[in-house]
């Protein structure tokens, strides 16, 4: 023990003496009651308090900044986790809807995921991750649990491209679900519309629009959208009916392809009729 203290004394002798002298000086100052000494003592202690306060503020500021940075990091991590959970929740609801939809149809439904979208103003298309190898054929409808999305246009072994309803090259025969009135629906570059509707037809805002069984492309009723406005023509006998699609084409990700093969003879006849528009 003696050797240890001896070694400490030899190595830190100057510092020990300095601390000792400072302590003695402070004690002496605190005991001396002379006015001059009191003034020096007040200045010394005041300076010491100020320096201590500044050092304390610096330390506290550094601690606060460090804590703020930590909390910001935690908040960012929580935001990412919450966003991921919300995404899982949205995907889960969409898939639940698709599962429920599959149980209500007697037609083959081939599940698919949209891998890319081309949502331009007139030629909107989607690419899905199923193709000829999965039994996909051109002309098959693409749907989700809300309604019709589009029609398969071209295929490869593992992928397919479908025209969406917002494609000027896609025209469909549709029906007003309430009044049973049939018409031709197309995308005019701005809106989905039923064209050349006689003013005598019973079509009103709020009516649900479905695909018509008169169609060679989709011979079964599938929800399409709802009537939002009738554009009355001042001259002539026709109106143009604006439709809002049930499907949000920007958000949709998971779909089904319906295994319905169109009638080629009826389709050729219908396409020739459409070409006159």
N, C-alpha and C positions, 0 to 999 in steps of 0.2 A: 504493500500500500504506500509506504514511504517513498519507494522508488517511483511509483506512478505519479504522486504529487510533485516529486522532485523533477520529473521529466516535464510535467505540465508547466511548472514554474519556469524552467529554463526556456521552453518554447514560447510561452505567452506572458513572460514577465512584464514587458512594457504595457501590454493591454490591461493586465491585472492592476498594475500600479495606476494607470490612467483612470480606470473605473473606480478604484479606491479613492483617489484624489477627488474625483467628481462627486462621489457620495459624501466625502468629508466636507467638500465645499458647499454642497446643498444643505447639509445639516447645519453647518456654520451660518449660512445665510438665513435659514429658517429660525435660528435661535437668536440671532443678533437683532436688536430692536432699534438701532440707530436709524434716524430718518434717511440718511443717504443709502444705507444698506437696504432699508425697506423699499426704496425706490428702485434700486438695482434688482432686488428680489422680485418686485412686481413686474418689471420689464422682462426679466428672465422667464418667470413662470408664464407671463402672457405670451411671450414668443414661443415658448415650448407648447402651450395650449394651441396656438394658431397652427404651428407646424404639425402637431398631432392631428388637429382637425382636418387640415389639408390632406395629410396622408390617409386619414380615415375615409375622407370623401373619395379620394382616388381609388382606394381599395374597394369601397362600396360601389362606385360607379362601374369598376371593372367586373365586380360580381353581378351587378344588375345586367350589364351588357351580355355577360356570359349566360345568365339565366334567360334573358330575352332570346338569345340565339338558340338556346336549347329548346325553349318553348315554341319558337318558330319552326324549328326542325320537327318537333313532335307534331305540331299542327299540320305541317306539310305531309308528314307520313300518314297522319290520320285522314287527311283529305284524300290521299291516294287510296287508302284502304276503303274509305266510305264510297269513293267513286267506283272502285272495283266491285264493292258489294251491291251498289245501285245497278251497275251493269249486269251483274249476275241476276239481280232481282228482275230487271226488265227482260233479260233473255229467258229467265225461268217462266215469266208470265206469257211471253210469246210462244215458247215451246209448249206450255200447258194448253194454250189455245189451239195450237196445231194438232196436239194429241187429241183434243176434244173434237176437232174438225175431222180428223181421220176416222174416228169412230162413227161419224154420222153419214159417211158416204159408202156406197156399194161399189164405187169405181176405184181402180188401183190408184193409190197416191204414193208418189215417189219423193221421199224427202230430199231436199237440196239446200245448199247455202249459197248466197250471192257472193261471188268472189271479186266482182268489179261492176261498176255502174258507169254508164255514159248518159248523163241526164241533161243533154243539151235541149235547146228550145223546140226542135222539131223531130229529131230522130233519137228519142230516148230508148236505150236498151240496157239490159242487164246480162251478165254472164254468170252461169251457175255451174257448180262442180259435179254435175252428172251429165252423161252423154249417151251415145248409142250403146255403150257397154252396159248401161243401166236400164235399157229399154226405152230411152227417150227418142221421140220422133218429131220432125217438124210438124207444126200445127197443134201440138198438145198445149192445153191451157196451163198457165202458171198462176197459182193462187196462194193465199194464206188464210188465216182464220177470219179475216175481215172481208175478203172478197177477191175479185179478179185483179191480177197484176198485169198479165200480158199473155202473149202467145209465142211458143218456141218457133224461131225462125230458121236457125241453122245449128248443126251438131257436129261434134267430133267424137272420138271414142270416149273421152272422159269429161267433156264440157259441152255446154249448149249456150247459145245466145237467144234471148227472147226480146221481142218488141214489147214495150210496155204500152199501156193505154195512151201515154203521152207521146205517141209516135204517129206522124201524119200518114204513114203507109198502112196503118192498122185501122180497119173499119169493121164494126160489129153490128149485128142485128140485135137490138135490145127490146125490152118490154117494160112498160109502166106496170109495176106490180099491182097497183090499186085498180086502175082502169082497164088494164090488159091491152093497152094500145101499143102497137109495135112501131119501131122506127130504126133509123140508121145513125149510129153514133161514131164520131171521129174526133181527132185532135186537130184544131185549126191553127196551132202554133201558139195559142194563148190559153184556150179553154177546151175542156171536153164539152162537145155540143151534140145535140140531136138535130140533124139538119132537115130542112124541108118538111116541117111539121104543119099540117093543115090547121088553120085557126079553129076549126070545128072539133079538133081532137081534145079529149078530156085529159089534160096534163096540167098539174098544179105544183107550185113550189112546196117542197116537203115530201113529194112522192118518191118512193124507192124505185130505183131502176135496176133491173136484173137482165141477164142475157136471155135471149128469146129461144124457144124451142124450134123456131123457124130457121135458126142459123145452122149452116153446115159446119162451121168451125167449132162452136160450143153448143151442142144440142140439148144441154140441160141448164136449168136456171141457176146462175151464180150471181150473188150480189155485186153490183158495179158501183153505185153511188146514189146520190140524192139530188133531186131537182132543186136548184137554188134561184133560178131566174128565167123568165120567159122574155126574150127580146122580141117585142111586137114590131112587125113590119108595117109601116104606114100604108104602103101600096102592095098589092098582091094578096095572095091567100095563104102564105106560109109564115110560120114563126121559126125562130131558132131557140132551142132550149138548152140552157147552161146546166152542166152536171158537175157536182163535186164528188170526186172519187172517195170511197171508203178507205182506201189504202193510202198511207203516207209513203210515197216512193223514196223519199230521202232516208227514212228511218228503217225501212223493212230490210231484214237480213236473212231470215229463214223462210223457206217457201216449200210448197209441194207442186210437183208436176202431175197433172191428172192424166192417167193412161187412157185417154179417149182418142180414138183414131177417127178423123173426119172422113166424110164421104167425098171421094175425089170428084165424082160426077156432079154432085150437088155443089161442091166447092167451086169447080170450074165455072159453073153456071152463075154462081153468086159473084165471083170475082169479075166476070165479064160485065155483070150488071154494075158493080161498083166503079169500074173503070170509066163509066160515063160521067161520074161526079167530078 
